[in-house]
Structure formats: structure tokens, C-alpha cells
């Protein structure tokens, strides 16, 4: 039972870390999902 608890905890941590992936990358093509005007912002 203890081994399965650690597997579940690891799975939850991996899923939660993926929630922030959209805002981590910093490149020329970065655009938040659902924001079609982001490419023209600040011009």
C-alpha cells in the first residue's frame, strides 16, 4: 500500500507541474492559449 501511495503522489506532482508549462517558455513564438491578439500586443 505504501508503494502505491508514492506512485500516486508522483503522478499528482507530474500533473500539477504540467499546469504551468504554458507560461514557462520564453521564445519568439510564445502566445498564451486562447489569446489570438497576443502577437499584436504592445505595438
mmCIF file of the N, C-alpha and C atoms, coordinates in Angstrom:
data_MODEL
# 
_entry.id   MODEL 
# 
loop_
_atom_site.group_PDB 
_atom_site.id 
_atom_site.type_symbol 
_atom_site.label_atom_id 
_atom_site.label_alt_id 
_atom_site.label_comp_id 
_atom_site.label_asym_id 
_atom_site.label_entity_id 
_atom_site.label_seq_id 
_atom_site.pdbx_PDB_ins_code 
_atom_site.Cartn_x 
_atom_site.Cartn_y 
_atom_site.Cartn_z 
_atom_site.occupancy 
_atom_site.B_iso_or_equiv 
_atom_site.pdbx_formal_charge 
_atom_site.auth_seq_id 
_atom_site.auth_comp_id 
_atom_site.auth_asym_id 
_atom_site.auth_atom_id 
_atom_site.pdbx_PDB_model_num 
ATOM 1   N N  . UNK A 1 1  ? 0.827  -1.204 0.000   1.00 0.00 ? 1  UNK A N  1 
ATOM 2   C CA . UNK A 1 1  ? 0.000  0.000  0.000   1.00 0.00 ? 1  UNK A CA 1 
ATOM 3   C C  . UNK A 1 1  ? 0.870  1.268  0.000   1.00 0.00 ? 1  UNK A C  1 
ATOM 4   N N  . UNK A 1 2  ? 1.951  1.240  0.772   1.00 0.00 ? 2  UNK A N  1 
ATOM 5   C CA . UNK A 1 2  ? 2.827  2.405  0.857   1.00 0.00 ? 2  UNK A CA 1 
ATOM 6   C C  . UNK A 1 2  ? 3.454  2.717  -0.499  1.00 0.00 ? 2  UNK A C  1 
ATOM 7   N N  . UNK A 1 3  ? 3.810  1.667  -1.260  1.00 0.00 ? 3  UNK A N  1 
ATOM 8   C CA . UNK A 1 3  ? 4.406  1.862  -2.579  1.00 0.00 ? 3  UNK A CA 1 
ATOM 9   C C  . UNK A 1 3  ? 3.416  2.535  -3.522  1.00 0.00 ? 3  UNK A C  1 
ATOM 10  N N  . UNK A 1 4  ? 2.164  2.174  -3.473  1.00 0.00 ? 4  UNK A N  1 
ATOM 11  C CA . UNK A 1 4  ? 1.157  2.772  -4.350  1.00 0.00 ? 4  UNK A CA 1 
ATOM 12  C C  . UNK A 1 4  ? 0.876  4.227  -3.960  1.00 0.00 ? 4  UNK A C  1 
ATOM 13  N N  . UNK A 1 5  ? 1.011  4.551  -2.700  1.00 0.00 ? 5  UNK A N  1 
ATOM 14  C CA . UNK A 1 5  ? 0.811  5.937  -2.273  1.00 0.00 ? 5  UNK A CA 1 
ATOM 15  C C  . UNK A 1 5  ? 1.881  6.834  -2.888  1.00 0.00 ? 5  UNK A C  1 
ATOM 16  N N  . UNK A 1 6  ? 3.120  6.365  -2.943  1.00 0.00 ? 6  UNK A N  1 
ATOM 17  C CA . UNK A 1 6  ? 4.191  7.151  -3.558  1.00 0.00 ? 6  UNK A CA 1 
ATOM 18  C C  . UNK A 1 6  ? 3.988  7.288  -5.056  1.00 0.00 ? 6  UNK A C  1 
ATOM 19  N N  . UNK A 1 7  ? 3.474  6.240  -5.702  1.00 0.00 ? 7  UNK A N  1 
ATOM 20  C CA . UNK A 1 7  ? 3.182  6.322  -7.132  1.00 0.00 ? 7  UNK A CA 1 
ATOM 21  C C  . UNK A 1 7  ? 2.099  7.362  -7.388  1.00 0.00 ? 7  UNK A C  1 
ATOM 22  N N  . UNK A 1 8  ? 1.080  7.377  -6.562  1.00 0.00 ? 8  UNK A N  1 
ATOM 23  C CA . UNK A 1 8  ? 0.012  8.362  -6.705  1.00 0.00 ? 8  UNK A CA 1 
ATOM 24  C C  . UNK A 1 8  ? 0.505  9.775  -6.473  1.00 0.00 ? 8  UNK A C  1 
ATOM 25  N N  . UNK A 1 9  ? 1.342  9.949  -5.475  1.00 0.00 ? 9  UNK A N  1 
ATOM 26  C CA . UNK A 1 9  ? 1.900  11.268 -5.188  1.00 0.00 ? 9  UNK A CA 1 
ATOM 27  C C  . UNK A 1 9  ? 2.765  11.754 -6.347  1.00 0.00 ? 9  UNK A C  1 
ATOM 28  N N  . UNK A 1 10 ? 3.570  10.872 -6.904  1.00 0.00 ? 10 UNK A N  1 
ATOM 29  C CA . UNK A 1 10 ? 4.405  11.235 -8.048  1.00 0.00 ? 10 UNK A CA 1 
ATOM 30  C C  . UNK A 1 10 ? 3.548  11.612 -9.255  1.00 0.00 ? 10 UNK A C  1 
ATOM 31  N N  . UNK A 1 11 ? 2.482  10.873 -9.487  1.00 0.00 ? 11 UNK A N  1 
ATOM 32  C CA . UNK A 1 11 ? 1.581  11.176 -10.594 1.00 0.00 ? 11 UNK A CA 1 
ATOM 33  C C  . UNK A 1 11 ? 0.932  12.546 -10.416 1.00 0.00 ? 11 UNK A C  1 
ATOM 34  N N  . UNK A 1 12 ? 0.468  12.849 -9.229  1.00 0.00 ? 12 UNK A N  1 
ATOM 35  C CA . UNK A 1 12 ? -0.163 14.145 -8.959  1.00 0.00 ? 12 UNK A CA 1 
ATOM 36  C C  . UNK A 1 12 ? 0.840  15.280 -9.135  1.00 0.00 ? 12 UNK A C  1 
ATOM 37  N N  . UNK A 1 13 ? 2.055  15.107 -8.666  1.00 0.00 ? 13 UNK A N  1 
ATOM 38  C CA . UNK A 1 13 ? 3.075  16.146 -8.822  1.00 0.00 ? 13 UNK A CA 1 
ATOM 39  C C  . UNK A 1 13 ? 3.407  16.387 -10.288 1.00 0.00 ? 13 UNK A C  1 
ATOM 40  N N  . UNK A 1 14 ? 3.485  15.316 -11.069 1.00 0.00 ? 14 UNK A N  1 
ATOM 41  C CA . UNK A 1 14 ? 3.755  15.475 -12.504 1.00 0.00 ? 14 UNK A CA 1 
ATOM 42  C C  . UNK A 1 14 ? 2.614  16.200 -13.200 1.00 0.00 ? 14 UNK A C  1 
ATOM 43  N N  . UNK A 1 15 ? 1.381  15.872 -12.847 1.00 0.00 ? 15 UNK A N  1 
ATOM 44  C CA . UNK A 1 15 ? 0.233  16.531 -13.466 1.00 0.00 ? 15 UNK A CA 1 
ATOM 45  C C  . UNK A 1 15 ? 0.160  18.003 -13.082 1.00 0.00 ? 15 UNK A C  1 
ATOM 46  N N  . UNK A 1 16 ? 0.446  18.318 -11.831 1.00 0.00 ? 16 UNK A N  1 
ATOM 47  C CA . UNK A 1 16 ? 0.398  19.710 -11.394 1.00 0.00 ? 16 UNK A CA 1 
ATOM 48  C C  . UNK A 1 16 ? 1.535  20.532 -11.988 1.00 0.00 ? 16 UNK A C  1 
ATOM 49  N N  . UNK A 1 17 ? 2.680  19.936 -12.189 1.00 0.00 ? 17 UNK A N  1 
ATOM 50  C CA . UNK A 1 17 ? 3.788  20.682 -12.780 1.00 0.00 ? 17 UNK A CA 1 
ATOM 51  C C  . UNK A 1 17 ? 3.506  21.006 -14.239 1.00 0.00 ? 17 UNK A C  1 
ATOM 52  N N  . UNK A 1 18 ? 2.712  20.201 -14.910 1.00 0.00 ? 18 UNK A N  1 
ATOM 53  C CA . UNK A 1 18 ? 2.346  20.463 -16.296 1.00 0.00 ? 18 UNK A CA 1 
ATOM 54  C C  . UNK A 1 18 ? 1.380  21.619 -16.445 1.00 0.00 ? 18 UNK A C  1 
ATOM 55  N N  . UNK A 1 19 ? 0.705  22.021 -15.387 1.00 0.00 ? 19 UNK A N  1 
ATOM 56  C CA . UNK A 1 19 ? -0.256 23.123 -15.459 1.00 0.00 ? 19 UNK A CA 1 
ATOM 57  C C  . UNK A 1 19 ? 0.435  24.454 -15.736 1.00 0.00 ? 19 UNK A C  1 
ATOM 58  N N  . UNK A 1 20 ? 1.671  24.602 -15.347 1.00 0.00 ? 20 UNK A N  1 
ATOM 59  C CA . UNK A 1 20 ? 2.392  25.858 -15.527 1.00 0.00 ? 20 UNK A CA 1 
ATOM 60  C C  . UNK A 1 20 ? 3.247  25.877 -16.786 1.00 0.00 ? 20 UNK A C  1 
ATOM 61  N N  . UNK A 1 21 ? 3.217  24.835 -17.556 1.00 0.00 ? 21 UNK A N  1 
ATOM 62  C CA . UNK A 1 21 ? 4.113  24.731 -18.710 1.00 0.00 ? 21 UNK A CA 1 
ATOM 63  C C  . UNK A 1 21 ? 3.854  25.816 -19.752 1.00 0.00 ? 21 UNK A C  1 
ATOM 64  N N  . UNK A 1 22 ? 2.637  26.301 -19.866 1.00 0.00 ? 22 UNK A N  1 
ATOM 65  C CA . UNK A 1 22 ? 2.319  27.297 -20.882 1.00 0.00 ? 22 UNK A CA 1 
ATOM 66  C C  . UNK A 1 22 ? 3.019  28.623 -20.615 1.00 0.00 ? 22 UNK A C  1 
ATOM 67  N N  . UNK A 1 23 ? 3.352  28.916 -19.389 1.00 0.00 ? 23 UNK A N  1 
ATOM 68  C CA . UNK A 1 23 ? 3.925  30.211 -19.043 1.00 0.00 ? 23 UNK A CA 1 
ATOM 69  C C  . UNK A 1 23 ? 5.425  30.144 -18.769 1.00 0.00 ? 23 UNK A C  1 
ATOM 70  N N  . UNK A 1 24 ? 6.032  28.975 -18.915 1.00 0.00 ? 24 UNK A N  1 
ATOM 71  C CA . UNK A 1 24 ? 7.446  28.814 -18.617 1.00 0.00 ? 24 UNK A CA 1 
ATOM 72  C C  . UNK A 1 24 ? 8.311  29.194 -19.811 1.00 0.00 ? 24 UNK A C  1 
ATOM 73  N N  . UNK A 1 25 ? 7.874  28.873 -21.002 1.00 0.00 ? 25 UNK A N  1 
ATOM 74  C CA . UNK A 1 25 ? 8.692  29.069 -22.191 1.00 0.00 ? 25 UNK A CA 1 
ATOM 75  C C  . UNK A 1 25 ? 8.762  30.539 -22.572 1.00 0.00 ? 25 UNK A C  1 
ATOM 76  N N  . UNK A 1 26 ? 9.918  30.970 -23.007 1.00 0.00 ? 26 UNK A N  1 
ATOM 77  C CA . UNK A 1 26 ? 10.141 32.351 -23.404 1.00 0.00 ? 26 UNK A CA 1 
ATOM 78  C C  . UNK A 1 26 ? 10.845 32.347 -24.760 1.00 0.00 ? 26 UNK A C  1 
ATOM 79  N N  . UNK A 1 27 ? 10.057 32.390 -25.817 1.00 0.00 ? 27 UNK A N  1 
ATOM 80  C CA . UNK A 1 27 ? 10.637 32.410 -27.151 1.00 0.00 ? 27 UNK A CA 1 
ATOM 81  C C  . UNK A 1 27 ? 9.824  33.346 -28.046 1.00 0.00 ? 27 UNK A C  1 
ATOM 82  N N  . UNK A 1 28 ? 10.232 33.484 -29.279 1.00 0.00 ? 28 UNK A N  1 
ATOM 83  C CA . UNK A 1 28 ? 9.589  34.429 -30.194 1.00 0.00 ? 28 UNK A CA 1 
ATOM 84  C C  . UNK A 1 28 ? 8.168  34.017 -30.552 1.00 0.00 ? 28 UNK A C  1 
ATOM 85  N N  . UNK A 1 29 ? 7.850  32.735 -30.455 1.00 0.00 ? 29 UNK A N  1 
ATOM 86  C CA . UNK A 1 29 ? 6.522  32.248 -30.834 1.00 0.00 ? 29 UNK A CA 1 
ATOM 87  C C  . UNK A 1 29 ? 5.583  32.116 -29.648 1.00 0.00 ? 29 UNK A C  1 
ATOM 88  N N  . UNK A 1 30 ? 5.975  32.584 -28.465 1.00 0.00 ? 30 UNK A N  1 
ATOM 89  C CA . UNK A 1 30 ? 5.153  32.432 -27.267 1.00 0.00 ? 30 UNK A CA 1 
ATOM 90  C C  . UNK A 1 30 ? 3.847  33.192 -27.409 1.00 0.00 ? 30 UNK A C  1 
ATOM 91  N N  . UNK A 1 31 ? 2.760  32.525 -27.097 1.00 0.00 ? 31 UNK A N  1 
ATOM 92  C CA . UNK A 1 31 ? 1.438  33.132 -27.109 1.00 0.00 ? 31 UNK A CA 1 
ATOM 93  C C  . UNK A 1 31 ? 0.562  32.316 -26.175 1.00 0.00 ? 31 UNK A C  1 
ATOM 94  N N  . UNK A 1 32 ? -0.023 32.914 -25.148 1.00 0.00 ? 32 UNK A N  1 
ATOM 95  C CA . UNK A 1 32 ? -0.904 32.155 -24.269 1.00 0.00 ? 32 UNK A CA 1 
ATOM 96  C C  . UNK A 1 32 ? -2.056 31.547 -25.063 1.00 0.00 ? 32 UNK A C  1 
ATOM 97  N N  . UNK A 1 33 ? -2.464 30.352 -24.686 1.00 0.00 ? 33 UNK A N  1 
ATOM 98  C CA . UNK A 1 33 ? -3.570 29.692 -25.364 1.00 0.00 ? 33 UNK A CA 1 
ATOM 99  C C  . UNK A 1 33 ? -4.844 30.511 -25.214 1.00 0.00 ? 33 UNK A C  1 
ATOM 100 N N  . UNK A 1 34 ? -5.606 30.632 -26.277 1.00 0.00 ? 34 UNK A N  1 
ATOM 101 C CA . UNK A 1 34 ? -6.869 31.346 -26.234 1.00 0.00 ? 34 UNK A CA 1 
ATOM 102 C C  . UNK A 1 34 ? -6.728 32.849 -26.327 1.00 0.00 ? 34 UNK A C  1 
ATOM 103 N N  . UNK A 1 35 ? -5.559 33.368 -26.663 1.00 0.00 ? 35 UNK A N  1 
ATOM 104 C CA . UNK A 1 35 ? -5.334 34.807 -26.757 1.00 0.00 ? 35 UNK A CA 1 
ATOM 105 C C  . UNK A 1 35 ? -4.821 35.142 -28.156 1.00 0.00 ? 35 UNK A C  1 
ATOM 106 N N  . UNK A 1 36 ? -5.709 35.241 -29.151 1.00 0.00 ? 36 UNK A N  1 
ATOM 107 C CA . UNK A 1 36 ? -5.263 35.461 -30.529 1.00 0.00 ? 36 UNK A CA 1 
ATOM 108 C C  . UNK A 1 36 ? -4.641 36.833 -30.766 1.00 0.00 ? 36 UNK A C  1 
ATOM 109 N N  . UNK A 1 37 ? -4.864 37.801 -29.888 1.00 0.00 ? 37 UNK A N  1 
ATOM 110 C CA . UNK A 1 37 ? -4.337 39.148 -30.074 1.00 0.00 ? 37 UNK A CA 1 
ATOM 111 C C  . UNK A 1 37 ? -2.949 39.323 -29.471 1.00 0.00 ? 37 UNK A C  1 
ATOM 112 N N  . UNK A 1 38 ? -2.386 38.290 -28.874 1.00 0.00 ? 38 UNK A N  1 
ATOM 113 C CA . UNK A 1 38 ? -1.111 38.424 -28.165 1.00 0.00 ? 38 UNK A CA 1 
ATOM 114 C C  . UNK A 1 38 ? 0.033  38.813 -29.090 1.00 0.00 ? 38 UNK A C  1 
ATOM 115 N N  . UNK A 1 39 ? -0.039 38.445 -30.355 1.00 0.00 ? 39 UNK A N  1 
ATOM 116 C CA . UNK A 1 39 ? 1.063  38.768 -31.263 1.00 0.00 ? 39 UNK A CA 1 
ATOM 117 C C  . UNK A 1 39 ? 1.110  40.249 -31.588 1.00 0.00 ? 39 UNK A C  1 
ATOM 118 N N  . UNK A 1 40 ? -0.011 40.952 -31.453 1.00 0.00 ? 40 UNK A N  1 
ATOM 119 C CA . UNK A 1 40 ? -0.050 42.388 -31.773 1.00 0.00 ? 40 UNK A CA 1 
ATOM 120 C C  . UNK A 1 40 ? -0.023 43.277 -30.536 1.00 0.00 ? 40 UNK A C  1 
ATOM 121 N N  . UNK A 1 41 ? 0.037  42.692 -29.373 1.00 0.00 ? 41 UNK A N  1 
ATOM 122 C CA . UNK A 1 41 ? 0.027  43.465 -28.136 1.00 0.00 ? 41 UNK A CA 1 
ATOM 123 C C  . UNK A 1 41 ? 1.342  44.222 -27.976 1.00 0.00 ? 41 UNK A C  1 
ATOM 124 N N  . UNK A 1 42 ? 1.285  45.466 -27.563 1.00 0.00 ? 42 UNK A N  1 
ATOM 125 C CA . UNK A 1 42 ? 2.470  46.264 -27.301 1.00 0.00 ? 42 UNK A CA 1 
ATOM 126 C C  . UNK A 1 42 ? 3.065  46.931 -28.521 1.00 0.00 ? 42 UNK A C  1 
ATOM 127 N N  . UNK A 1 43 ? 2.387  46.878 -29.637 1.00 0.00 ? 43 UNK A N  1 
ATOM 128 C CA . UNK A 1 43 ? 2.917  47.518 -30.848 1.00 0.00 ? 43 UNK A CA 1 
ATOM 129 C C  . UNK A 1 43 ? 2.308  48.877 -31.052 1.00 0.00 ? 43 UNK A C  1 
# 
